[in-house]
């Protein structure tokens, strides 16, 4: 670990972890119910994606609030609590999904059997039972008597019959039946296989009597009115309760596999939610590996988002002595000329005193397209414990705005450095910082420099970077080499910058390309002059400040 940066205490309370876990479990499950309902009633792929992100963001921000309230600072503890809570949330979400699927199938069956105009019932009402149930094929008395027909269908094995028929007629009817159905055929007569025992009765007398009725009545009248069958009997469907599904993981897993095999996601409807209608109506249903892939992507999208949001809060700076999350001081106040990340890191990690050697700039004075730096402070109430954050502001030509990205985050600085920043930008120094002995010494030295310059007419003619920035005649260790331009000699300049700074090729290239910029700060006049001479020798322009 780098001790120059903020280090979390990793403290947490079990109470907070339990509350966060319950947040995922209870709140996440409740929101999942809404999410699946939206997917069910609004089958749009775009809405489903937004709904998934919305579900994850809502759960994540509530968990983030729990972290803030209970002051959880341990990434590992929060991560474990989040994973356990999410596992429970996803399990219950799948139980809800499965329950919705059962309900939707039941609704579709109810709609199917309640529609009197549906083709099935319309045909049953138009056609005689004798022909509708194909009794005319097996009990045709134009060539054989009833007794002969009865004997044939009740004594002939169903499997043997089809096997012989396929052999003689060159057909393959047996292949239309599964191995299980073929095994069943071997144990049944034709009379049993065609369900005549149910339709016509089990005895010869019942069969003959019912055949006469079947010739007179429509299939609808015969089956429902005469035989007294329940209209809904053939379509009975038991919907288990939600708790039955939750308490039976085996049932849930079996249902999920069945759903994946049958398919519930239609390319035409673009819905990844439960959509049982696809089972009956479309040929474009997504199933198998593709459906598993969609579910996995949904799982990852929700999980990653729901974890990333609260983890971001845990990583924020917490001030132990104040027992609260750090305050943030506005970064729009502290702005500097742009520098490369490698350079900023090298300067400020070496010593935050180098803040005084950075060039102040107002954002409105930065030429369009040029990057600049912002600094923010994460601090205690009295500023005596502070951490520096540095952002680079890069111009986005497409949006025509500046966008920020982190360069440094959580660099420890002393009260002296806080006072330096406030003084450099003409702000009132916080009282606790103003009383710091280091800052008092620095401010005394700064004032002495200002007085010396004001008393020296020659120095008044020199432009001042800022009141706290040392000039070229400052003591040893307070000078900076500032690269103005490589004048087209990029390769040679990069080589000299690498030699002077010890940077890698990539970092040195970024530094040269960001000119005008500071090459090296906090060095003696002799070293600064030596670096400037080397830069001049390869055709680059530079000066010492």
N, C-alpha and C positions, 0 to 999 in steps of 0.2 A: 504493500500500500504506500502511496505517496503522501507523506505527512505534511506536505505543503498545501494540501487540499482538505476540504471538509471531510471528516470521517464520522459516520453515524454511530451513535451509542448502541444501536440495535436493541433498544429497550422496547418492550411491548407488554400488554396486559392480556391474560387469558380471557378475561371478560370481553375485551375488545375483539379478540380473534373469534370467540364464539358468536358475538353479535354480527361480525362480518360474514362468518360462515352461514348464519341464519339469513342474512341479507340475500346471499346467493340462492339459498334453498327456498325461502318463503317468497321474497319479492320476485326473485328470478322465475320461480314457478308460476306465480300469478301473472307476470308479464308474458310468460311463454304461452299461457292460455289465450291471452289477447292476441299475441303474435300468430298463433296457429288459426285462430278464428279469422283474422285478417286474410291470411293465406287462403283460407277456405272460401270466403265470400268474395274476394277480389283476386282471382287467379291471374296476376300479372307478374312476370319475372322481375320487372324493375321494382315493383312494389314489394315483392318478397325480399329482394336484396336490401332495400331501404328498411324494411321492417326488421330484418335480422340485425342490421347495424344499429337500428334504434333500440332494439331489445338489449343488445350487448352494451351500448352506450349508457342506457338508463340504469342497468344493473351496475355497470362500472362506476358511474358517478355517485350512486348511492353508497357503494362500497368505499369510494374515495372519501365521502362525507364521514363515514364511520371511522376511517383511518384518522381523519383530521380531529374528530371529537375525542377519540380514545388515545390519540397521540402514539400511534403505532409506528415505530422506526425500524423494525426488523424486516428486511426484504424477504428473508427466508421464511419467517413465521407467517407473514402476509401471503406469500406465494403458496405455502402449504394449505392455509385456510381457504384461499381462493380456489385451489385445485379440488379440494375435498367438497367445497360448496358447489362448484360448477359440476362436479361429477353427479352429485345428488340432483342438481337442477336439470341436467341433461336426461337423467333417468326418468324424472317425473315428466319432463317435456315429451319424452317418447311415450310414456304411459298416456298422456293427454292425446298425443297424436293417434295412438292406437285406439283409444276410446272414441275419438272423433270419427275414425275410420269405420268402427262398428256402427256408430249412430248413423253415419251417412249411408252405409249399405242398407241398414234397416229402413231408412227414409225412402231410399230408391225402390226397395222391394214393396213398401206400402204403396208408393205411387204406381208401381207396376201392376199390382193386383187390384187396386181400387179403380182403375180406369176401365169402365165397361166397354169402351170403344176400342180398347187395345186389340191388335190384330188377332191374338190368340183366342180371346173370347168371341170376337166377331166370327172367326172361322168355326168355332165350336157351335155357335148358334145357327150357322148356315148349313152345316153338314150333319148327316145322320151319324149316329154313334157307330153303326155297323161299318161304314166306310172310313170314318175319321180314325178309328182305332185299328183299321186294317183287318177287321174280322172277316171281311169278304174274301180275303186271300186264303185264310186257313179254314174257313167254314163255308166255302162255296158249294152249294148242293146241286149245281147244274151237272156235275160229272160224278160226284161222290155223295153218298148219303151222309146224314148227320153222324150216324154211328161210325162210319168209316173215317170221317174227319176226326171225330173224337178219339178214336183209337190211335190214329196216326200222331196227333199232337201230344197225347198223354203218354205214349210209349216210346217216342223217338227222342234220343238224346240231342240236345241243342248243338253241342260241339261236333258230334258225328255228322249231323245233318249238314252243317255249314262246310265241314271238311269235304264231305262227299260232293256237295253242290259246287264248291270251288274247283274240285278235281274234274268234274264232268263238264262244267260250263266255262272253265278257264278263267274264273273270277278270283278275286282275293278278298272276299268279305271278312275272313277271319283276321286279316291283318289290321282291320279297322278297330279291332278290340285290343285292349291292353292285356298283358300277361295275367294280371289279376282277374280281369273279366273272362278271359279264356278258361282259367282254372275254375271259375264259377260255372261257366257253361257246361263243363264236363260233369257237373253234379246235378244239372237241371234238365227237365224235359222241355220241349218247345212250349208246352202249355204254361209252364212256370217261368220260362225265360221271357216270354212275351207278356207276362203279368196277367194272363187270362184268369188265373186263380183269384185275382183281386177284382178284375173287371166282370167276369162271368160266373164266378162261384167255383167251389171246389168239387162239386158233384156233377155227374152227367145231367141229372134232372135240372139243377140250378142253371147249368150252362145252356140247356135247350130253352128254358123259360126266358132267360135274360137275353139270349140271341134274338128272340122275337121282339122284346122291348127295344133292343138296340136298333132293329130295322125300322121301328116306328118313331122313335124319339131322336131329337138332335143330340149331338155329343154333349152339349151344355146341360140339357135337361136330364139326360141319362146319367151323367157322371155326378152332377151336384144335387139334382132333385130326386131322381129315382134311387141311386145308390147312397145318397145322403152324405157325400163327402163334403168336408169343410173347404170352402173356397180358399181359405188361407193356409190350409194344412200343408200343401206342397211347398209353401214358401215361408214356413216358420223359421225365424232367425232369432237366436238368443243373444241379446246384448249384455255382456258382463258389466258389472258396475266398475267405476273407476278404481275403487279400492281393491276389487278382485284382481284387476290388472296389476296394480302397484305391488300387491303382496305376492304375486306369482311371477317371478322373473322368467321362469321357464315359458310360461304362456306368452309373455311380452316378446321374448326372443323368437319364439316360434312364429308369432304374428308378424314381426319385422321381416323375417326371412320370407314368409308367404307374400307379404306386400311387395318385397323386392322382386320376387319371382313373377308375380302377376303384373306389377307395374301400377304406379299411381300418379305418374307425372307425364303430362301430355305436351308434346312440342307445340301443338296447335294452341293450347291454352296457356302455355308458358308458365305453368304453375308447378312449384316444387312441393306443394302441400298435399295433404290427403285429398284425393280426387277419385273416388271409387267409380265414378261414372265412366272413367276411361276403361274400366274392366269390360264394360258392355258395348261401348260405342266406337272406339277408335282403334286404328291399326298403327298409330304412330306413338303408342305408349312407350315411355322410357322405363326400362326395367333392367334387372341384372346388374352387371358391372357399372354401367353408366349411372344408374340410380344410386348405387352405393357411393360412387364418386361425388355425386351432388350432395348426398347427405354428409359425407366427410368434409367437403368444402364448407358447408353450412356450419358444421361443428367447429371447424378451425376458425372461421370468421367470427363466430360468436365468442368462442373461448379466448382467442388472442386479444380481441377488443376489450372484453370484460376483465381481462387480467392487466393489460397494458395501462389502462386508465388509472386504477388505484395504485399500481406499482410506481407510476410517475409521482404520486403524492408522497409515497414512502421515501423516495430518493431526494425530496426537497430538504432544505437545510432546517434543522431544528435547534433552537437555542436552549440548551439544558438549563442554564442559570435563570432564564425567564420562564422555563417550563412551557414554551409555546413555539409555534412555527415562526421562522424568521420573518421580519418585516422586509419589504423590498423598497429600495429608494429609486426613484424615477431615472431611467437610463437616458432620457432625452436631454438631461442636463449635462452629462459628461460625454462629450464627443471629441474625437481625435482624428487626425489624418490617417488614412488607411495604411495598414501594414500587413505582411503575410502572417499566417498563423504560426509558422515556425519562428518568425522573428519576435512576435508578441510573446510567445511561450518562453523563448530563450531570455528575453529581457526581464519579464516579470517574475519568472521562476527563479532567476538569478537573485534578484532583489526587487520587491515592489517599489523601492526608492526610485527605480527607473521611470515611474509614472511621470516624474518631473521632467524627464528628457523627451517625452512624447509631445508632438505638436498639436495644440488645440485648434479645432476648426469648428465653425458653425455649419450645421447641415445645409443651410441656404447658400453658403459660400462654396460648397463642394461642386465642381463641374459635373454636369449630368453624365452619368455613366461611370464616374469614379467611385470606388468604394470608400467607406470611412468606418470608423470604429465607434461603438457605444460601450459605456461601462455602466453596470448596475451594481448596487450593493444589497446583499442579504445580511441583515444586521439585527443585533439585539436592540432593545428599547433605547439604551443609552449610547449605542454605536461603539461600545468598547470591545464587543466581539463582532467582527465583520468579515464578510467573504466577498471577494471580487468576482464578478462575472463580466466577460468581454464578448461582445457580439460584433460580427462584421456585417455591415449593411451593404449589400450588393444590389446593383440596379438591374431590374428585370425589364428588358426592352419590350417584351410582349404586353405586360400589364402596365408599363410605364410607372412603376413604383419601386421603392427600395424594399427588399426582403431581408430578414435577419437570419443569421445562423450562428450557432455557438462556436467560439474559439476557445475560451476558457470558462470553466464553471466551478465556483466554490473555492477559489484560491484564498488562502488565509492571509489577511493583512492586519497590521497593528493599528491602533488608534491614530498613530502618526500619519499613516497613509490615508486614512479617512480625512484627517484634517488637511492634508496636502490637496486632495481632490476638491474639497469645499473651498479652500483658499484660492486655488488656481482658477476656479470658475466664479469667484466673487460671491460665494454663498456664506451664510452665517454658520460658523463652526459649532457643532453641538457642544454643550457645556462640559460634558464628561471628557470629550476629546480635547477641548481647549485646555483642560487641566492636566493633560498627559505631558510628562516631562520631555519625552522624545519629541513630541510635536512642538513644544515650547522652544526647544533648542533649534529645531529646523526652522521655525518661523523667525526666530531671532537672526539666524544666518541669512535667511531670505531678505529680511528687512535691511540687514547690513549691506547686502549686495545692491539692493535698490538705492539705498542712500549713496553708496559709492558711485553708482552709475549717474545718479542725479548731480553729484558733485564733480563729475568728469565730463567736460564739454564734448570730448571726442566720443565718449560712450553714448551721449545723447543722440548722436547722429546715426548710431547703429539701430537697426530695427530690432525690437524685442519680440521674441516668440510668445512669451507670457511672463508675468512678473516672477514666476518661480523657476523659469527655465534658465539654466546656466548658459553663459555666453562663451565665446571661444577663449577668453582669457580667464576662465574659471579655474579653480584648483585642479590638480591632477585627479583623474578618475571621474570628471564631470563633463566630458566632451562626447559629441556624437558625430559620426560621419553620415552625411545625408547625400544619397545618390539622386541627382537631378535627372539624368538621362544616360542611356548607353550609347546614344548617337549612332545606332546601327551596328555597333560592335557587341552584339548580344553574347556570343559564345565566349569571347575574351573576357567580357565583364563578369559573366557567370563564374568563370574560372577564378578570377580575382576575389569575387565575393565568397566563394567556397574557401579559398585560402585564408581570407580574413576572419570568417565567422565559424568555420568548421561545419557548415551545413552540408546536407546531402545535395545531390544534383537537382532533384525535384524541388526541394525547398529553396535552393539558391536561384533556380530558374523562376519560381513564383515571386521571389523577392525582387529580382531585377525587372521582371515584367510589370510589377506594381509601382515602379518609379513614377513620380518622385516619392522617395521613401527613405526612412532611416536604415542604414546598413548595420551599424554597430553603435551602441550607446554605453555611457558610463566608463569611458576609457580615458587614458592620459592624452595630453596634447601631442606627445611624441608619437604614440601609436596611431592617433587620428591622422597626423600628418603623413605617416608612413603609408597608411591605407589609401589616403587621398592621392598620394604620389603614384601608387600602383594603379589606381583607377585611371588617373590622367594618362599614364603611359600606354594604356590600351584604347584611348580615345573617348572614355566616358567622362561625363561632367559631374562633379560633386563639390560639396563644401563642408566645412566644419562648423558645428554649432554648439 
